[in-house]
């Protein structure tokens, strides 16, 4: 049976880097949702350069992939991955100031930076993941940690069941001034 690990979080928190490392270490089959959706035409439309994902088709496609894999693990990397079925859900969190700097370095427009920083401050991915997956969700703050430390924390969740109880990261008080009105 394939264990599905969903790596989610606001764009820019480090999902792809983590997922690639997990793919090497577990070993696992890794799916980057952005690439997978584009390659398999699993979107309804493209608006402003962004794909509007057909979630039902995506769910079916990932289930089919999962049933065909010989690997023990499937790691799904993407800020929508928590909307899929999974055995373990890891929500990566990142200090909003660091996130804004990272997204600016990547050339994100100011509006998208603001939207993503607000989503991080308001725990959007975490709240959605908890509604769908409940106690399968762990929250990992990656702020100030190197990838090796993050990988070890996540491996302890996956391999030893050491859940990181959600709710330990709260940016609202410190960074509420970053929320637009």
C-alpha positions, 0 to 999 in steps of 0.5 A, spaced: 500 500 500 502 506 498 502 512 503 500 518 501 504 524 504 501 531 502 506 537 503 502 543 503 503 551 505 503 558 502 507 559 496 514 560 497 514 556 504 519 551 501 514 545 499 518 543 493 525 543 496 522 539 502 518 534 497 525 533 493 529 531 499 523 526 501 523 523 495 530 521 495 530 519 502 524 515 503 524 513 497 518 516 494 515 518 488 514 525 488 508 529 484 509 537 483 502 539 483 503 545 478 507 541 473 502 535 474 496 539 473 499 542 466 502 536 464 495 532 464 490 538 462 487 537 469 485 545 469 478 548 467 481 554 464 487 559 465 486 566 468 492 571 468 497 566 467 494 561 473 491 555 472 484 554 475 484 546 477 479 541 476 479 538 483 475 532 481 479 530 475 485 532 479 483 527 485 481 521 480 488 522 477 492 522 483 488 516 485 489 512 479 497 514 480 497 512 487 494 505 485 499 504 480 505 505 484 510 500 486 513 505 491 511 505 498 510 513 498 507 518 494 509 525 496 504 530 493 507 537 493 503 543 492 499 549 496 492 545 494 495 538 496 491 538 502 485 538 498 486 531 496 486 524 500 492 523 504 495 519 510 499 524 513 498 532 511 504 536 513 503 544 513 509 548 512 509 555 515 514 561 514 515 567 518 511 572 513 516 577 513 521 572 510 515 569 505 514 576 502 522 577 501 522 570 498 516 572 493 519 578 491 526 575 490 522 570 485 519 576 481 512 575 484 507 582 483 506 586 489 499 584 489 500 576 489 505 577 495 500 581 499 495 575 498 500 570 499 503 573 506 495 574 508 494 567 507 500 565 511 498 570 517 491 567 517 493 560 516 489 559 510 492 552 508 492 550 515 485 551 516 483 548 510 487 542 511 484 541 518 477 541 516 478 535 511 484 531 514 483 533 522 488 529 526 492 527 520 495 534 520 502 536 522 504 543 522 512 545 521 515 552 522 520 552 517 523 559 519 530 560 520 531 552 519 536 549 514 533 544 510 536 538 513 533 540 520 526 540 516 527 534 513 528 530 520 522 533 523 518 531 517 521 524 517 519 523 524 512 525 523 512 520 517 516 514 519 515 515 527 508 518 527 511 524 531 505 529 530 506 536 530 500 539 533 497 545 529 496 551 532 503 552 535 504 558 529 500 564 530 503 570 526 496 574 527 498 578 533 505 580 531 504 581 523 496 584 523 499 590 520 501 586 514 494 585 513 491 590 508 484 593 510 
